[in-house]
Amino acid sequence: MAVNLNPSIKHKLNPFISQPYFRRDAEQTRSHRIKRKIKLGPKHIIISFLLIGGLFFLVQKAYLFLITWDRLEVDRIEIRCAKPGLKNSIQGIFQGKKLGNLLLLDIGGMQEIIKSYTWVRDVHMKKIFPSTVYIEITERVPIAIIKKDRFYLIDRDGVLLEEVQLAENSGLPLIADSSGFEKDFEDKFELALNCLENLTPEQKRMIKTIDMSKYRCVSVKLNQNSPWLILGESDFSNKIREYMDKRLYFAKFGELQSINMRFKDRFILTPEKNLSNKQISLPEKEGS
């Protein structure tokens, strides 16, 4: 009778009682590709240096070609400027001068030269290939005539633009000071500028003279026959409007040298031929 001395495992184990066995996670059982490190040898390093050197050589050759190319020589300057005299002066700076290659042109240096002109407030420049320089100039705009040792046009930045002869039809107000602005010019001019900027366009055209002789006080004269309006340091437009509304009322007091309007609903009138001040409190309907 044959006996199997080495039975298979499935016969050895009870099918109902099985021992636990280990199984790897599906992700862990995936095969990993072996990555090989590429080693750079002397040959690779030499080739890299040759490629980089060749690239720089080509860039250098291209640059040298461009800065010596005749087609990039500046041969035209376009100037945009609303003031013909200033435009002609700027053109005269560069007329007949060789400015060289457009790529090498010193834009900053040209801007400094142009800004040295009193009437130039700002300048923008750009290169237009192949051979043009475009210049856009912002001019200073005079806002008044100021009386110092002489009469000058002045802009909002306080820059004296040029000496002028005082004319009645200049269309600009005159800013004056009893001391000729020997002291506190910046503060006085700033206050006068605040006054002008506070006025409406119509009121600006009415102003003939702005006097800054009093400390922190603006006085204005509308025309040759009007009294001085002492406005103080604020609310200029409303005070002038109030004076215009009450001109007939003020006319009852005859010719006036000045009207002090620094106090709300209260005016101090100085007669033309009488230097003593006369204080008048207006009724509510007149002062409103």
Legacy VTK file of the C-alpha trace (Angstrom):
# vtk DataFile Version 3.0
C-alpha trace
ASCII
DATASET POLYDATA
POINTS 288 float
0.000 0.000 0.000
1.474 3.363 -1.076
1.829 6.063 1.547
2.545 9.768 0.694
5.169 10.796 3.186
5.273 14.440 1.890
1.683 15.647 1.495
1.089 19.047 -0.181
0.502 22.152 1.885
-3.170 22.316 1.075
-3.578 18.871 2.590
-1.555 19.790 5.621
-3.557 22.911 6.471
-7.050 22.923 7.636
-9.041 24.846 5.005
-11.135 26.467 7.698
-8.193 27.557 9.849
-5.599 29.402 7.828
-2.622 31.334 9.069
-2.394 35.030 8.120
0.172 35.910 5.504
1.865 39.234 4.520
0.976 41.027 1.254
2.687 44.178 0.062
0.672 47.262 -0.799
-0.120 47.569 -4.483
1.878 50.799 -4.707
4.860 49.240 -3.008
4.858 46.316 -5.369
5.194 48.538 -8.421
8.484 48.300 -10.110
10.690 51.394 -9.979
12.706 52.540 -12.930
16.331 52.732 -12.119
17.602 56.250 -12.672
21.088 56.567 -13.912
23.119 59.645 -13.085
24.768 61.230 -16.070
28.309 62.133 -15.318
29.742 65.209 -17.032
33.154 64.610 -18.280
35.774 67.081 -19.463
34.400 66.735 -22.980
30.956 68.019 -21.984
32.417 70.950 -20.033
34.591 72.018 -22.951
31.645 71.885 -25.359
29.504 73.990 -22.985
32.192 76.655 -22.706
32.597 76.728 -26.470
28.849 77.201 -26.985
28.631 80.004 -24.416
31.726 81.670 -25.818
30.331 81.422 -29.329
27.051 83.005 -28.217
28.826 85.956 -26.590
31.010 86.361 -29.651
27.951 86.589 -31.909
26.268 89.103 -29.583
29.411 91.231 -29.517
29.716 91.176 -33.301
26.043 92.121 -33.680
26.414 94.995 -31.189
29.542 96.331 -32.886
27.757 96.181 -36.205
24.725 98.094 -34.914
26.700 100.902 -33.237
28.715 101.454 -36.402
25.835 101.078 -38.865
25.312 104.234 -40.896
21.551 103.800 -40.963
21.404 104.311 -37.175
23.142 107.697 -37.299
20.765 110.388 -35.929
19.723 112.596 -38.826
16.341 113.932 -37.676
14.994 115.635 -34.552
11.251 116.155 -34.097
10.242 118.732 -31.483
6.719 119.187 -30.179
6.356 122.552 -28.447
3.478 125.030 -28.370
5.765 128.057 -27.955
7.397 128.802 -31.351
10.238 130.864 -29.901
11.177 128.125 -27.445
10.964 125.481 -30.167
13.343 127.440 -32.386
15.784 127.860 -29.502
15.823 124.121 -28.789
16.305 123.329 -32.467
19.247 125.710 -32.544
21.035 123.696 -29.858
21.347 120.585 -31.995
21.307 122.077 -35.470
24.457 121.158 -37.394
25.732 118.884 -34.617
26.489 115.212 -35.179
24.678 113.305 -32.463
26.129 109.947 -33.478
24.539 106.537 -33.284
20.972 106.341 -31.981
21.828 103.438 -29.662
24.632 105.402 -28.004
22.706 108.676 -27.726
22.754 110.161 -24.203
19.067 110.966 -23.671
19.616 112.061 -20.062
22.284 114.568 -21.048
20.082 116.059 -23.755
17.202 116.404 -21.288
19.391 118.321 -18.837
20.450 120.743 -21.571
16.847 121.377 -22.610
15.645 121.775 -18.994
18.187 124.551 -18.476
15.847 126.829 -20.455
13.649 128.884 -18.124
10.454 128.308 -20.098
10.841 124.496 -20.061
8.930 122.841 -17.228
9.401 119.229 -18.332
10.736 117.308 -21.322
10.140 113.765 -22.580
12.347 112.160 -25.206
12.306 108.867 -27.068
14.314 107.192 -29.788
12.505 106.268 -32.983
14.415 103.783 -35.121
16.280 103.956 -37.304
17.507 107.564 -36.944
14.981 109.929 -35.301
14.839 111.584 -31.870
11.401 112.775 -30.680
11.293 115.590 -28.103
8.091 116.682 -26.333
8.367 119.859 -24.281
5.971 121.013 -21.570
6.153 124.793 -21.322
5.783 126.890 -18.224
2.592 128.959 -18.233
2.665 132.438 -16.658
-0.147 133.019 -14.175
0.666 136.576 -13.135
3.051 139.503 -13.349
5.052 140.021 -10.182
6.655 143.282 -9.133
10.052 142.892 -7.511
12.915 145.164 -8.567
11.283 144.977 -12.004
8.180 143.404 -13.511
8.420 139.689 -14.342
6.187 136.969 -15.675
5.883 134.236 -13.064
4.474 130.703 -13.228
2.752 128.608 -10.560
6.101 127.162 -9.387
7.371 130.633 -8.533
9.838 130.715 -11.442
10.520 134.147 -12.914
10.164 133.588 -16.646
11.172 136.887 -18.205
11.150 140.616 -17.617
8.162 142.445 -19.080
6.772 145.925 -19.389
3.609 146.344 -17.326
0.648 146.698 -19.666
-3.006 147.176 -18.903
-4.033 144.631 -21.544
-1.693 141.846 -20.434
-4.655 139.829 -19.153
-2.647 138.755 -16.080
-3.039 140.041 -12.513
-0.227 141.989 -10.898
1.149 140.612 -7.614
2.766 143.355 -5.540
4.315 143.858 -2.113
5.284 147.118 -0.410
8.788 145.764 0.318
9.300 144.356 -3.167
9.224 140.804 -1.744
12.557 141.290 -0.008
11.364 138.920 2.736
9.089 135.861 2.867
8.707 135.696 -0.903
7.824 131.962 -0.923
5.120 132.276 1.752
3.569 135.375 0.206
3.573 133.942 -3.298
2.050 130.667 -2.073
-0.832 132.571 -0.454
-1.372 134.647 -3.606
-1.383 131.428 -5.641
-3.965 129.901 -3.286
-6.142 132.944 -3.873
-5.944 132.652 -7.665
-6.656 128.929 -7.608
-9.694 129.472 -5.385
-11.312 131.876 -7.849
-13.592 131.028 -10.743
-12.316 131.753 -14.285
-14.581 134.806 -14.461
-13.277 136.131 -11.144
-9.667 135.621 -12.232
-10.279 137.847 -15.233
-11.656 140.525 -12.902
-8.534 140.700 -10.714
-6.150 143.526 -11.613
-3.839 143.628 -8.598
-3.074 141.354 -5.647
-1.311 143.075 -2.764
0.613 140.948 -0.235
1.936 143.739 2.011
-0.104 142.706 5.061
0.949 139.611 7.019
-0.943 136.477 5.906
-3.498 138.662 4.167
-4.549 138.995 0.531
-5.910 142.301 -0.748
-7.237 142.565 -4.288
-8.272 145.380 -6.581
-10.734 144.594 -9.353
-10.248 147.733 -11.449
-8.843 151.219 -11.245
-11.943 152.681 -9.560
-12.856 149.816 -7.211
-11.810 149.838 -3.546
-9.239 147.428 -2.192
-10.924 144.242 -0.967
-9.091 142.931 2.090
-9.867 139.198 1.919
-7.596 137.664 4.552
-6.180 134.199 3.900
-9.186 132.049 2.960
-12.585 131.853 1.246
-11.499 134.270 -1.475
-14.076 133.371 -4.109
-17.088 133.706 -1.806
-15.901 137.075 -0.502
-15.504 138.494 -3.999
-18.938 137.135 -4.933
-20.393 138.774 -1.833
-18.824 142.101 -2.765
-20.240 141.909 -6.284
-23.715 141.180 -4.877
-23.519 144.193 -2.517
-21.879 146.778 -4.786
-24.987 148.986 -4.805
-25.115 148.863 -1.030
-21.448 149.857 -0.683
-21.953 152.672 -3.210
-24.164 154.452 -0.655
-21.046 155.280 1.346
-19.356 157.142 -1.488
-15.851 156.474 -2.740
-14.092 153.900 -0.606
-10.401 153.243 -0.231
-10.854 149.700 1.089
-13.386 147.194 2.381
-12.143 144.803 5.039
-14.006 141.522 4.483
-12.070 139.273 6.857
-14.947 139.064 9.347
-18.146 137.189 8.599
-21.208 139.448 8.073
-19.171 142.465 9.159
-17.306 144.917 6.938
-14.895 147.708 7.805
-15.099 150.515 5.256
-12.328 153.039 4.783
-13.424 156.177 2.897
-11.203 157.369 0.090
-10.454 160.768 1.627
-10.865 159.897 5.278
-8.295 157.520 6.747
-10.329 156.779 9.879
-12.003 153.373 9.762
-15.762 153.182 9.911
-17.118 149.874 11.130
-20.518 148.878 9.796
-22.578 145.879 10.934
-24.894 144.848 8.157
-28.463 143.773 8.898
-29.097 140.058 8.602
-30.732 140.364 5.185
-27.757 142.348 3.907
-25.119 140.089 5.410
-26.665 136.811 4.342
LINES 1 289
288 0 1 2 3 4 5 6 7 8 9 10 11 12 13 14 15 16 17 18 19 20 21 22 23 24 25 26 27 28 29 30 31 32 33 34 35 36 37 38 39 40 41 42 43 44 45 46 47 48 49 50 51 52 53 54 55 56 57 58 59 60 61 62 63 64 65 66 67 68 69 70 71 72 73 74 75 76 77 78 79 80 81 82 83 84 85 86 87 88 89 90 91 92 93 94 95 96 97 98 99 100 101 102 103 104 105 106 107 108 109 110 111 112 113 114 115 116 117 118 119 120 121 122 123 124 125 126 127 128 129 130 131 132 133 134 135 136 137 138 139 140 141 142 143 144 145 146 147 148 149 150 151 152 153 154 155 156 157 158 159 160 161 162 163 164 165 166 167 168 169 170 171 172 173 174 175 176 177 178 179 180 181 182 183 184 185 186 187 188 189 190 191 192 193 194 195 196 197 198 199 200 201 202 203 204 205 206 207 208 209 210 211 212 213 214 215 216 217 218 219 220 221 222 223 224 225 226 227 228 229 230 231 232 233 234 235 236 237 238 239 240 241 242 243 244 245 246 247 248 249 250 251 252 253 254 255 256 257 258 259 260 261 262 263 264 265 266 267 268 269 270 271 272 273 274 275 276 277 278 279 280 281 282 283 284 285 286 287
